[in-house]
Amino acid sequence: MENRYSRQQLFTPIGERGQQKIRQKHLLIVGVGALGSAVAEQMTRAGVGKITLIDRDYVEWSNLQRQQLYTEQTAIQKMPKAMAAKERLNQMNADVDVHAVMDDANVETLTSLIQQVDVIIDGTDNFDTRFIINDLAQKYKIPWIYGSCVGSYGATYTILPQETPCLHCLLQAVPNTGMTCDTVGIISPAVQLVASYQVAEALKLLTENVAALRGTFLTFDVWQNRHFEMKMDAAKNDVCPSCGDEPIYPHLAYAEQTKTAVLCGRDAVQIRPAQKREYDLQKMAQLLEGQGKIQSNPFLLSCQLEEHRVVIFRDGRVLIHGTNNIQTAKTIYYRLLG
Ligand SMILES: [Zn+2]
């Protein structure tokens, strides 16, 4: 049989040696939605030794427009994304050891997965999880590649522990734009571009071509035809609690994590964000228009989705009615609020 990696090996910076390195490496992909799917497919075809996927969600019809590992069949069956992804990836390249984890990506699960990996790819849809990844990556000295996209916009940055600024240096607190793929939509070219930039950086890391890393925070808008790159070195903060001289990894502490509680007898789950957020309920109501029937008063906003009613309080607390399942509630929460 012809060598399936021949074209990749002909590419001089990788070569046969680079291919051997790729073969020995372990990649963790956190979240296999749109970004995670696109990255997982490219990395599987590239022949990475082992890929671990973690995702708590199942496949839905509205995923099919951009989440390339899923089919109508997996959506009809409501297959867990991690399992559906593994099956599809195995069909593409049986040499790759795909380890699928159907679970919430939190401090506990990520700590157990992260320690044997060489690179972490961000395929998440929320900043709570990204800040956990950021702290763990610093603690265990693992490079991770941030990626996000919404609408026609995308952003990506490669974070190297002890070298580049970390996500905490760049953002300091969890941003709260209220814009998510479920409120303002998303088109697949935005996803594919971010994923491709992430894969290019991952290939450089896995083949130890560190000098080729981009070194900039990159953003683009494929609809507005904008592309912007910025060096971020100056943002590195010596007293950063995540990557500074005396790190305390604040997002690994219990108090900093998003809290969930099942409200007994009420068929509802309460979610309290890690950091207090002050929501502008009027703006929120505009963003959620089209999602369901909205009612609001000065204190809270209620949005009736198909079978769930979501109540958002001004201080960021959210009640999700119509479920006793924390995973279902979290999925709805991050979809609406990012
Ligand atoms: Zn930092």
Residues whose N, C-alpha, C, O or C-beta is under 5 A from the ligand:
A	BS01	ZN	P165 C166 H168 C169 N237 C240 S242 C243 G244
